[in-house]
Amino acid sequence: MKKLVFILFIIILASCGSKDAENTANSYADITISMDTVVVDSGNEILMAATQSYGHTINPKTDRLYYWDIKSYNLEVVDLDEMTLLEKKLYEKEGPNGVGQYPYQTMLIGNDKVAFVEWNQIVIADLEGKLIKNIKMDEEWMKEGLDEKESLNPLGFSDDGNTMYCTISNFDKLNTNIIQVDLENKTTKLIELPEYEKREKFRVTFKEDGGGMMMTTYPALNMNKFNGEIIFSTDAFNHIFQFDPVTDSLEYITITNTLTPNEKTGTYQNEVTTQEAFTDVMGKIQEEVKFSNLFWDDQNKVFYRFSSYNLPKIADEKVKSKVFLSILNENFKVVGEKEITEIVKSVPKALFVKEGKIHAYLNVDDELGFIRMKIN
């Protein structure tokens, strides 16, 4: 299919930036948002990247998108400059270059390596399908200091692949710290995020009697890279941690918005006994503010961040949301914010920023598309 671009609309919004922000190069006294849609040319191929709004990985140069299709064992590669499908790279399941029986997730390492994540191991391979390293997640040196019920869950890697960052999984109670794993020297280091311990207040778990079905939901813990440093964030709070792996320093940074609360604050039941109660509590939590990742615009030298909350459900009507856009400078100070509910209706499934435009996932007649939002 040919690459298509549909111009949707242009609208001018008034910003709530401060007077000081208006006097800087990064100020946004008036926000102009223009939107269009672009569709990836997949030729005669079926592009599985079009079927899901998650699982897409963007390389540091922002010129390639990768999507792992576990059913076919193909790694789909999209050229983001030309918006075309480059190839479907077939990986082996078994053998000397096998990436595992069920790698449910992939992570890009630098520009040329891929981590294939299974429940108990991670296989690192290059983009040609050759195995580089096999990491066993249950090795004793890696689990040192963990409780019996805790396990490591990979969050991301350094660009050289020598360091892995992991969350600590514990279904009984959230452990909000990060484990920094030195894969070369086989050592670990605890990175404590004490201000995120409140995430536990928003965990909800349903366990069926007899040890059958189990359902749990809790605030996400995310990792992004910026200027050689690592940003840890959560969707429950506006505030972030910035970690410098060179100096081994950690900074807690408060971010203040005026149009929404800056964190969830409610009190909820952590353990419920029915699926109905689970759904009910989860719905109430979703009526509190939720934050997206921070998306860096290298052209305009600002971050974009979406926030939202659901409105109380009315009878059988579809749940409605309020959606907001924040603009932050490179020091994480808010220089503009605005409600954009009338424009987007729901939170855009943003994946990356390229050439000054936010690119959000869109399925266009089963083709991979992006809503592009240019913020001025």
Contacts in CASP RR format, 6 or more apart in sequence:
PFRMAT RR
TARGET T0000
AUTHOR 0000-0000-0000
METHOD contacts of the structure
MODEL  1
MKKLVFILFIIILASCGSKDAENTANSYADITISMDTVVVDSGNEILMAA
TQSYGHTINPKTDRLYYWDIKSYNLEVVDLDEMTLLEKKLYEKEGPNGVG
QYPYQTMLIGNDKVAFVEWNQIVIADLEGKLIKNIKMDEEWMKEGLDEKE
SLNPLGFSDDGNTMYCTISNFDKLNTNIIQVDLENKTTKLIELPEYEKRE
KFRVTFKEDGGGMMMTTYPALNMNKFNGEIIFSTDAFNHIFQFDPVTDSL
EYITITNTLTPNEKTGTYQNEVTTQEAFTDVMGKIQEEVKFSNLFWDDQN
KVFYRFSSYNLPKIADEKVKSKVFLSILNENFKVVGEKEITEIVKSVPKA
LFVKEGKIHAYLNVDDELGFIRMKIN
1 39 0 8 1.000
1 41 0 8 1.000
1 42 0 8 1.000
1 43 0 8 1.000
1 367 0 8 1.000
2 41 0 8 1.000
3 38 0 8 1.000
3 39 0 8 1.000
3 40 0 8 1.000
3 41 0 8 1.000
3 82 0 8 1.000
3 83 0 8 1.000
3 84 0 8 1.000
4 37 0 8 1.000
4 38 0 8 1.000
4 39 0 8 1.000
4 364 0 8 1.000
5 36 0 8 1.000
5 37 0 8 1.000
5 38 0 8 1.000
5 39 0 8 1.000
6 36 0 8 1.000
6 37 0 8 1.000
7 36 0 8 1.000
8 35 0 8 1.000
8 36 0 8 1.000
8 37 0 8 1.000
8 371 0 8 1.000
9 34 0 8 1.000
9 35 0 8 1.000
10 32 0 8 1.000
10 33 0 8 1.000
10 34 0 8 1.000
10 35 0 8 1.000
11 32 0 8 1.000
11 33 0 8 1.000
11 343 0 8 1.000
12 30 0 8 1.000
12 31 0 8 1.000
12 32 0 8 1.000
13 30 0 8 1.000
13 31 0 8 1.000
13 32 0 8 1.000
13 33 0 8 1.000
13 338 0 8 1.000
13 340 0 8 1.000
14 30 0 8 1.000
14 31 0 8 1.000
14 338 0 8 1.000
15 28 0 8 1.000
15 29 0 8 1.000
15 30 0 8 1.000
15 31 0 8 1.000
15 327 0 8 1.000
15 336 0 8 1.000
15 337 0 8 1.000
15 338 0 8 1.000
16 258 0 8 1.000
16 259 0 8 1.000
16 336 0 8 1.000
16 337 0 8 1.000
16 338 0 8 1.000
17 27 0 8 1.000
17 28 0 8 1.000
17 29 0 8 1.000
17 334 0 8 1.000
17 335 0 8 1.000
17 336 0 8 1.000
17 337 0 8 1.000
18 335 0 8 1.000
21 27 0 8 1.000
21 28 0 8 1.000
21 329 0 8 1.000
21 333 0 8 1.000
21 334 0 8 1.000
21 335 0 8 1.000
21 336 0 8 1.000
22 29 0 8 1.000
24 329 0 8 1.000
24 335 0 8 1.000
26 300 0 8 1.000
26 301 0 8 1.000
26 302 0 8 1.000
26 329 0 8 1.000
26 330 0 8 1.000
26 335 0 8 1.000
27 335 0 8 1.000
27 336 0 8 1.000
28 327 0 8 1.000
28 335 0 8 1.000
28 336 0 8 1.000
28 375 0 8 1.000
31 325 0 8 1.000
31 327 0 8 1.000
31 336 0 8 1.000
31 338 0 8 1.000
31 375 0 8 1.000
31 376 0 8 1.000
32 374 0 8 1.000
32 375 0 8 1.000
32 376 0 8 1.000
33 325 0 8 1.000
33 340 0 8 1.000
33 343 0 8 1.000
33 373 0 8 1.000
33 374 0 8 1.000
33 375 0 8 1.000
33 376 0 8 1.000
34 373 0 8 1.000
34 374 0 8 1.000
34 376 0 8 1.000
35 343 0 8 1.000
35 371 0 8 1.000
35 372 0 8 1.000
35 373 0 8 1.000
35 374 0 8 1.000
36 371 0 8 1.000
36 372 0 8 1.000
37 362 0 8 1.000
37 364 0 8 1.000
37 369 0 8 1.000
37 370 0 8 1.000
37 371 0 8 1.000
37 372 0 8 1.000
38 83 0 8 1.000
38 369 0 8 1.000
38 370 0 8 1.000
38 372 0 8 1.000
39 83 0 8 1.000
39 364 0 8 1.000
39 367 0 8 1.000
39 368 0 8 1.000
39 369 0 8 1.000
40 47 0 8 1.000
40 49 0 8 1.000
40 50 0 8 1.000
40 78 0 8 1.000
40 83 0 8 1.000
40 84 0 8 1.000
40 85 0 8 1.000
40 367 0 8 1.000
40 368 0 8 1.000
40 369 0 8 1.000
40 370 0 8 1.000
41 82 0 8 1.000
41 83 0 8 1.000
41 84 0 8 1.000
41 85 0 8 1.000
42 50 0 8 1.000
42 84 0 8 1.000
42 85 0 8 1.000
42 367 0 8 1.000
42 368 0 8 1.000
43 84 0 8 1.000
43 85 0 8 1.000
45 85 0 8 1.000
45 88 0 8 1.000
46 366 0 8 1.000
47 67 0 8 1.000
47 76 0 8 1.000
47 78 0 8 1.000
47 85 0 8 1.000
47 367 0 8 1.000
47 368 0 8 1.000
48 67 0 8 1.000
48 69 0 8 1.000
48 71 0 8 1.000
48 72 0 8 1.000
48 74 0 8 1.000
48 76 0 8 1.000
49 56 0 8 1.000
49 65 0 8 1.000
49 67 0 8 1.000
49 69 0 8 1.000
49 76 0 8 1.000
49 78 0 8 1.000
49 368 0 8 1.000
50 363 0 8 1.000
50 364 0 8 1.000
50 366 0 8 1.000
50 367 0 8 1.000
50 368 0 8 1.000
50 369 0 8 1.000
51 363 0 8 1.000
51 366 0 8 1.000
53 349 0 8 1.000
53 361 0 8 1.000
53 363 0 8 1.000
54 349 0 8 1.000
55 67 0 8 1.000
55 68 0 8 1.000
55 105 0 8 1.000
55 106 0 8 1.000
56 65 0 8 1.000
56 66 0 8 1.000
56 67 0 8 1.000
56 351 0 8 1.000
56 361 0 8 1.000
57 65 0 8 1.000
57 66 0 8 1.000
57 67 0 8 1.000
57 106 0 8 1.000
57 107 0 8 1.000
57 108 0 8 1.000
58 64 0 8 1.000
58 65 0 8 1.000
58 66 0 8 1.000
58 80 0 8 1.000
58 108 0 8 1.000
58 351 0 8 1.000
58 352 0 8 1.000
59 65 0 8 1.000
59 66 0 8 1.000
59 108 0 8 1.000
59 110 0 8 1.000
59 111 0 8 1.000
60 110 0 8 1.000
60 111 0 8 1.000
60 159 0 8 1.000
60 225 0 8 1.000
61 111 0 8 1.000
62 80 0 8 1.000
62 352 0 8 1.000
62 353 0 8 1.000
62 354 0 8 1.000
63 79 0 8 1.000
63 80 0 8 1.000
63 81 0 8 1.000
64 77 0 8 1.000
64 78 0 8 1.000
64 79 0 8 1.000
64 80 0 8 1.000
64 86 0 8 1.000
65 77 0 8 1.000
65 78 0 8 1.000
65 80 0 8 1.000
65 351 0 8 1.000
66 75 0 8 1.000
66 76 0 8 1.000
66 77 0 8 1.000
66 78 0 8 1.000
66 106 0 8 1.000
66 108 0 8 1.000
66 114 0 8 1.000
67 75 0 8 1.000
67 76 0 8 1.000
67 78 0 8 1.000
68 74 0 8 1.000
68 75 0 8 1.000
68 76 0 8 1.000
68 103 0 8 1.000
68 105 0 8 1.000
68 106 0 8 1.000
68 116 0 8 1.000
69 75 0 8 1.000
69 76 0 8 1.000
69 88 0 8 1.000
70 102 0 8 1.000
70 103 0 8 1.000
70 104 0 8 1.000
72 88 0 8 1.000
72 90 0 8 1.000
73 90 0 8 1.000
73 91 0 8 1.000
73 92 0 8 1.000
73 93 0 8 1.000
73 99 0 8 1.000
74 88 0 8 1.000
74 89 0 8 1.000
74 90 0 8 1.000
74 91 0 8 1.000
75 88 0 8 1.000
75 89 0 8 1.000
75 91 0 8 1.000
75 106 0 8 1.000
75 114 0 8 1.000
75 127 0 8 1.000
76 85 0 8 1.000
76 87 0 8 1.000
76 88 0 8 1.000
76 89 0 8 1.000
77 85 0 8 1.000
77 86 0 8 1.000
77 87 0 8 1.000
77 88 0 8 1.000
77 89 0 8 1.000
77 127 0 8 1.000
78 84 0 8 1.000
78 85 0 8 1.000
78 86 0 8 1.000
78 368 0 8 1.000
79 85 0 8 1.000
79 86 0 8 1.000
80 352 0 8 1.000
80 354 0 8 1.000
89 127 0 8 1.000
89 128 0 8 1.000
89 129 0 8 1.000
91 97 0 8 1.000
91 98 0 8 1.000
91 99 0 8 1.000
91 116 0 8 1.000
91 125 0 8 1.000
91 129 0 8 1.000
92 98 0 8 1.000
92 99 0 8 1.000
92 129 0 8 1.000
93 99 0 8 1.000
93 100 0 8 1.000
93 101 0 8 1.000
94 100 0 8 1.000
94 101 0 8 1.000
96 131 0 8 1.000
97 125 0 8 1.000
97 129 0 8 1.000
97 130 0 8 1.000
97 131 0 8 1.000
98 123 0 8 1.000
98 125 0 8 1.000
98 131 0 8 1.000
99 116 0 8 1.000
99 123 0 8 1.000
99 125 0 8 1.000
99 129 0 8 1.000
99 131 0 8 1.000
100 116 0 8 1.000
100 118 0 8 1.000
100 121 0 8 1.000
100 123 0 8 1.000
101 118 0 8 1.000
102 118 0 8 1.000
102 119 0 8 1.000
103 116 0 8 1.000
103 117 0 8 1.000
103 118 0 8 1.000
103 123 0 8 1.000
104 117 0 8 1.000
104 118 0 8 1.000
104 119 0 8 1.000
105 116 0 8 1.000
105 117 0 8 1.000
106 114 0 8 1.000
106 115 0 8 1.000
106 116 0 8 1.000
106 117 0 8 1.000
107 114 0 8 1.000
107 115 0 8 1.000
107 117 0 8 1.000
107 154 0 8 1.000
107 156 0 8 1.000
107 157 0 8 1.000
108 114 0 8 1.000
108 115 0 8 1.000
109 115 0 8 1.000
109 124 0 8 1.000
109 157 0 8 1.000
109 158 0 8 1.000
109 159 0 8 1.000
109 160 0 8 1.000
109 161 0 8 1.000
110 157 0 8 1.000
110 159 0 8 1.000
110 160 0 8 1.000
110 161 0 8 1.000
112 126 0 8 1.000
112 127 0 8 1.000
113 124 0 8 1.000
113 125 0 8 1.000
113 126 0 8 1.000
113 127 0 8 1.000
113 132 0 8 1.000
113 161 0 8 1.000
114 124 0 8 1.000
114 125 0 8 1.000
114 126 0 8 1.000
114 127 0 8 1.000
115 122 0 8 1.000
115 123 0 8 1.000
115 124 0 8 1.000
115 154 0 8 1.000
115 156 0 8 1.000
115 157 0 8 1.000
116 122 0 8 1.000
116 123 0 8 1.000
116 124 0 8 1.000
116 125 0 8 1.000
117 154 0 8 1.000
120 136 0 8 1.000
120 137 0 8 1.000
120 138 0 8 1.000
121 134 0 8 1.000
121 135 0 8 1.000
121 136 0 8 1.000
121 137 0 8 1.000
122 134 0 8 1.000
122 135 0 8 1.000
122 137 0 8 1.000
122 154 0 8 1.000
122 164 0 8 1.000
123 131 0 8 1.000
123 133 0 8 1.000
123 134 0 8 1.000
123 135 0 8 1.000
124 131 0 8 1.000
124 132 0 8 1.000
124 133 0 8 1.000
124 134 0 8 1.000
124 135 0 8 1.000
124 161 0 8 1.000
125 131 0 8 1.000
125 132 0 8 1.000
126 132 0 8 1.000
133 183 0 8 1.000
135 164 0 8 1.000
135 183 0 8 1.000
136 142 0 8 1.000
137 151 0 8 1.000
137 152 0 8 1.000
137 154 0 8 1.000
138 151 0 8 1.000
139 186 0 8 1.000
141 186 0 8 1.000
141 187 0 8 1.000
141 188 0 8 1.000
142 152 0 8 1.000
142 181 0 8 1.000
142 186 0 8 1.000
142 188 0 8 1.000
143 151 0 8 1.000
143 152 0 8 1.000
144 188 0 8 1.000
146 152 0 8 1.000
146 168 0 8 1.000
147 170 0 8 1.000
149 170 0 8 1.000
149 171 0 8 1.000
149 172 0 8 1.000
150 168 0 8 1.000
150 169 0 8 1.000
150 170 0 8 1.000
150 175 0 8 1.000
151 168 0 8 1.000
151 169 0 8 1.000
152 166 0 8 1.000
152 167 0 8 1.000
152 168 0 8 1.000
152 169 0 8 1.000
152 179 0 8 1.000
152 181 0 8 1.000
153 166 0 8 1.000
153 167 0 8 1.000
153 168 0 8 1.000
153 169 0 8 1.000
154 164 0 8 1.000
154 165 0 8 1.000
154 166 0 8 1.000
155 165 0 8 1.000
155 166 0 8 1.000
155 167 0 8 1.000
155 178 0 8 1.000
155 221 0 8 1.000
155 222 0 8 1.000
155 223 0 8 1.000
156 164 0 8 1.000
156 165 0 8 1.000
156 223 0 8 1.000
157 163 0 8 1.000
157 164 0 8 1.000
157 165 0 8 1.000
158 164 0 8 1.000
158 245 0 8 1.000
159 225 0 8 1.000
161 183 0 8 1.000
162 182 0 8 1.000
162 183 0 8 1.000
162 184 0 8 1.000
163 180 0 8 1.000
163 181 0 8 1.000
163 182 0 8 1.000
163 183 0 8 1.000
163 245 0 8 1.000
164 180 0 8 1.000
164 181 0 8 1.000
164 183 0 8 1.000
165 178 0 8 1.000
165 179 0 8 1.000
165 180 0 8 1.000
165 181 0 8 1.000
165 191 0 8 1.000
165 223 0 8 1.000
165 230 0 8 1.000
166 178 0 8 1.000
166 179 0 8 1.000
166 181 0 8 1.000
167 175 0 8 1.000
167 178 0 8 1.000
167 179 0 8 1.000
167 221 0 8 1.000
168 175 0 8 1.000
168 177 0 8 1.000
168 178 0 8 1.000
168 179 0 8 1.000
169 175 0 8 1.000
171 205 0 8 1.000
171 214 0 8 1.000
171 216 0 8 1.000
173 200 0 8 1.000
173 203 0 8 1.000
174 197 0 8 1.000
174 199 0 8 1.000
174 200 0 8 1.000
174 203 0 8 1.000
174 218 0 8 1.000
176 193 0 8 1.000
176 194 0 8 1.000
176 196 0 8 1.000
176 197 0 8 1.000
176 199 0 8 1.000
176 200 0 8 1.000
176 221 0 8 1.000
177 190 0 8 1.000
177 191 0 8 1.000
177 192 0 8 1.000
177 193 0 8 1.000
178 190 0 8 1.000
178 191 0 8 1.000
178 193 0 8 1.000
178 221 0 8 1.000
178 232 0 8 1.000
179 188 0 8 1.000
179 189 0 8 1.000
179 190 0 8 1.000
179 191 0 8 1.000
180 188 0 8 1.000
180 189 0 8 1.000
180 190 0 8 1.000
180 191 0 8 1.000
180 245 0 8 1.000
181 187 0 8 1.000
181 188 0 8 1.000
182 188 0 8 1.000
182 189 0 8 1.000
191 232 0 8 1.000
191 243 0 8 1.000
191 250 0 8 1.000
193 232 0 8 1.000
193 241 0 8 1.000
195 237 0 8 1.000
195 239 0 8 1.000
195 241 0 8 1.000
195 252 0 8 1.000
196 221 0 8 1.000
196 232 0 8 1.000
196 234 0 8 1.000
196 237 0 8 1.000
196 241 0 8 1.000
198 236 0 8 1.000
198 237 0 8 1.000
198 263 0 8 1.000
199 218 0 8 1.000
199 219 0 8 1.000
199 221 0 8 1.000
199 234 0 8 1.000
199 236 0 8 1.000
200 218 0 8 1.000
200 270 0 8 1.000
201 264 0 8 1.000
201 266 0 8 1.000
201 267 0 8 1.000
201 268 0 8 1.000
201 270 0 8 1.000
202 218 0 8 1.000
202 219 0 8 1.000
202 236 0 8 1.000
202 264 0 8 1.000
202 266 0 8 1.000
202 268 0 8 1.000
202 285 0 8 1.000
203 216 0 8 1.000
203 217 0 8 1.000
203 218 0 8 1.000
203 219 0 8 1.000
203 270 0 8 1.000
204 216 0 8 1.000
204 217 0 8 1.000
204 218 0 8 1.000
204 268 0 8 1.000
204 269 0 8 1.000
204 270 0 8 1.000
204 272 0 8 1.000
204 278 0 8 1.000
204 281 0 8 1.000
204 282 0 8 1.000
204 285 0 8 1.000
205 214 0 8 1.000
205 215 0 8 1.000
205 216 0 8 1.000
205 270 0 8 1.000
205 271 0 8 1.000
205 272 0 8 1.000
206 213 0 8 1.000
206 214 0 8 1.000
206 215 0 8 1.000
206 216 0 8 1.000
206 271 0 8 1.000
206 272 0 8 1.000
206 273 0 8 1.000
206 274 0 8 1.000
206 275 0 8 1.000
206 277 0 8 1.000
206 278 0 8 1.000
207 213 0 8 1.000
207 214 0 8 1.000
207 271 0 8 1.000
208 214 0 8 1.000
215 275 0 8 1.000
215 278 0 8 1.000
217 278 0 8 1.000
217 282 0 8 1.000
217 285 0 8 1.000
219 234 0 8 1.000
219 235 0 8 1.000
219 236 0 8 1.000
219 237 0 8 1.000
219 264 0 8 1.000
220 234 0 8 1.000
220 235 0 8 1.000
221 232 0 8 1.000
221 233 0 8 1.000
221 234 0 8 1.000
222 232 0 8 1.000
222 233 0 8 1.000
222 234 0 8 1.000
222 235 0 8 1.000
222 293 0 8 1.000
223 230 0 8 1.000
223 231 0 8 1.000
223 232 0 8 1.000
224 230 0 8 1.000
224 231 0 8 1.000
224 233 0 8 1.000
224 293 0 8 1.000
224 294 0 8 1.000
225 231 0 8 1.000
226 242 0 8 1.000
226 294 0 8 1.000
226 296 0 8 1.000
227 330 0 8 1.000
228 244 0 8 1.000
228 245 0 8 1.000
228 246 0 8 1.000
229 242 0 8 1.000
229 243 0 8 1.000
229 244 0 8 1.000
229 245 0 8 1.000
230 242 0 8 1.000
230 243 0 8 1.000
230 244 0 8 1.000
230 245 0 8 1.000
231 240 0 8 1.000
231 241 0 8 1.000
231 242 0 8 1.000
231 243 0 8 1.000
231 294 0 8 1.000
232 240 0 8 1.000
232 241 0 8 1.000
232 242 0 8 1.000
232 243 0 8 1.000
233 240 0 8 1.000
233 241 0 8 1.000
233 291 0 8 1.000
233 293 0 8 1.000
233 294 0 8 1.000
234 291 0 8 1.000
235 290 0 8 1.000
235 291 0 8 1.000
235 292 0 8 1.000
236 263 0 8 1.000
236 264 0 8 1.000
236 290 0 8 1.000
236 291 0 8 1.000
237 262 0 8 1.000
237 263 0 8 1.000
237 264 0 8 1.000
237 291 0 8 1.000
238 254 0 8 1.000
238 255 0 8 1.000
238 256 0 8 1.000
238 257 0 8 1.000
238 262 0 8 1.000
238 263 0 8 1.000
238 289 0 8 1.000
238 291 0 8 1.000
238 307 0 8 1.000
239 252 0 8 1.000
239 253 0 8 1.000
239 254 0 8 1.000
239 255 0 8 1.000
239 262 0 8 1.000
239 263 0 8 1.000
240 252 0 8 1.000
240 253 0 8 1.000
240 255 0 8 1.000
240 294 0 8 1.000
240 332 0 8 1.000
241 250 0 8 1.000
241 251 0 8 1.000
241 252 0 8 1.000
241 253 0 8 1.000
242 250 0 8 1.000
242 251 0 8 1.000
242 253 0 8 1.000
243 249 0 8 1.000
243 250 0 8 1.000
243 251 0 8 1.000
244 250 0 8 1.000
253 332 0 8 1.000
254 262 0 8 1.000
255 262 0 8 1.000
255 328 0 8 1.000
255 332 0 8 1.000
255 334 0 8 1.000
256 262 0 8 1.000
256 334 0 8 1.000
257 307 0 8 1.000
257 324 0 8 1.000
257 326 0 8 1.000
257 334 0 8 1.000
257 337 0 8 1.000
258 334 0 8 1.000
258 337 0 8 1.000
259 324 0 8 1.000
259 337 0 8 1.000
259 338 0 8 1.000
259 339 0 8 1.000
260 289 0 8 1.000
260 307 0 8 1.000
260 309 0 8 1.000
260 324 0 8 1.000
261 288 0 8 1.000
261 289 0 8 1.000
262 289 0 8 1.000
263 289 0 8 1.000
264 285 0 8 1.000
264 288 0 8 1.000
264 289 0 8 1.000
264 290 0 8 1.000
265 288 0 8 1.000
266 288 0 8 1.000
268 281 0 8 1.000
268 284 0 8 1.000
268 285 0 8 1.000
269 277 0 8 1.000
269 281 0 8 1.000
272 278 0 8 1.000
272 281 0 8 1.000
283 310 0 8 1.000
286 309 0 8 1.000
286 310 0 8 1.000
286 319 0 8 1.000
287 309 0 8 1.000
287 310 0 8 1.000
287 311 0 8 1.000
287 312 0 8 1.000
288 309 0 8 1.000
289 307 0 8 1.000
289 308 0 8 1.000
289 309 0 8 1.000
290 307 0 8 1.000
290 308 0 8 1.000
290 309 0 8 1.000
290 347 0 8 1.000
291 305 0 8 1.000
291 306 0 8 1.000
291 307 0 8 1.000
292 305 0 8 1.000
292 306 0 8 1.000
292 307 0 8 1.000
292 347 0 8 1.000
292 350 0 8 1.000
293 305 0 8 1.000
293 350 0 8 1.000
294 303 0 8 1.000
294 304 0 8 1.000
294 305 0 8 1.000
294 328 0 8 1.000
295 303 0 8 1.000
295 304 0 8 1.000
295 305 0 8 1.000
295 350 0 8 1.000
295 352 0 8 1.000
295 353 0 8 1.000
295 358 0 8 1.000
296 302 0 8 1.000
296 303 0 8 1.000
296 353 0 8 1.000
297 303 0 8 1.000
297 304 0 8 1.000
297 353 0 8 1.000
297 356 0 8 1.000
297 358 0 8 1.000
297 375 0 8 1.000
298 353 0 8 1.000
298 356 0 8 1.000
299 355 0 8 1.000
299 356 0 8 1.000
300 356 0 8 1.000
300 375 0 8 1.000
301 329 0 8 1.000
301 330 0 8 1.000
302 327 0 8 1.000
302 328 0 8 1.000
302 329 0 8 1.000
302 330 0 8 1.000
302 335 0 8 1.000
303 327 0 8 1.000
303 328 0 8 1.000
303 329 0 8 1.000
303 330 0 8 1.000
303 332 0 8 1.000
304 325 0 8 1.000
304 326 0 8 1.000
304 327 0 8 1.000
304 328 0 8 1.000
304 350 0 8 1.000
304 353 0 8 1.000
304 358 0 8 1.000
304 375 0 8 1.000
305 325 0 8 1.000
305 326 0 8 1.000
305 328 0 8 1.000
306 323 0 8 1.000
306 324 0 8 1.000
306 325 0 8 1.000
306 326 0 8 1.000
306 347 0 8 1.000
306 348 0 8 1.000
306 350 0 8 1.000
307 323 0 8 1.000
307 324 0 8 1.000
307 326 0 8 1.000
308 321 0 8 1.000
308 322 0 8 1.000
308 323 0 8 1.000
308 324 0 8 1.000
308 346 0 8 1.000
308 347 0 8 1.000
309 321 0 8 1.000
309 322 0 8 1.000
310 319 0 8 1.000
310 320 0 8 1.000
310 321 0 8 1.000
311 319 0 8 1.000
311 320 0 8 1.000
311 321 0 8 1.000
311 322 0 8 1.000
313 319 0 8 1.000
321 341 0 8 1.000
321 345 0 8 1.000
321 346 0 8 1.000
321 347 0 8 1.000
322 339 0 8 1.000
322 341 0 8 1.000
323 339 0 8 1.000
323 340 0 8 1.000
323 341 0 8 1.000
323 344 0 8 1.000
323 345 0 8 1.000
323 346 0 8 1.000
323 347 0 8 1.000
324 337 0 8 1.000
324 338 0 8 1.000
324 339 0 8 1.000
324 340 0 8 1.000
324 341 0 8 1.000
325 337 0 8 1.000
325 338 0 8 1.000
325 340 0 8 1.000
325 375 0 8 1.000
326 334 0 8 1.000
326 336 0 8 1.000
326 337 0 8 1.000
327 334 0 8 1.000
327 335 0 8 1.000
327 336 0 8 1.000
327 337 0 8 1.000
327 375 0 8 1.000
328 334 0 8 1.000
328 335 0 8 1.000
329 335 0 8 1.000
348 358 0 8 1.000
348 360 0 8 1.000
348 371 0 8 1.000
348 373 0 8 1.000
349 360 0 8 1.000
349 361 0 8 1.000
349 362 0 8 1.000
350 358 0 8 1.000
350 359 0 8 1.000
350 360 0 8 1.000
350 361 0 8 1.000
351 359 0 8 1.000
351 360 0 8 1.000
351 361 0 8 1.000
351 370 0 8 1.000
352 359 0 8 1.000
353 359 0 8 1.000
356 374 0 8 1.000
356 375 0 8 1.000
357 372 0 8 1.000
357 373 0 8 1.000
357 374 0 8 1.000
358 372 0 8 1.000
358 373 0 8 1.000
358 374 0 8 1.000
358 375 0 8 1.000
359 370 0 8 1.000
359 371 0 8 1.000
359 372 0 8 1.000
360 370 0 8 1.000
360 371 0 8 1.000
360 372 0 8 1.000
360 373 0 8 1.000
361 368 0 8 1.000
361 369 0 8 1.000
361 370 0 8 1.000
361 371 0 8 1.000
362 369 0 8 1.000
362 370 0 8 1.000
362 371 0 8 1.000
363 369 0 8 1.000
END
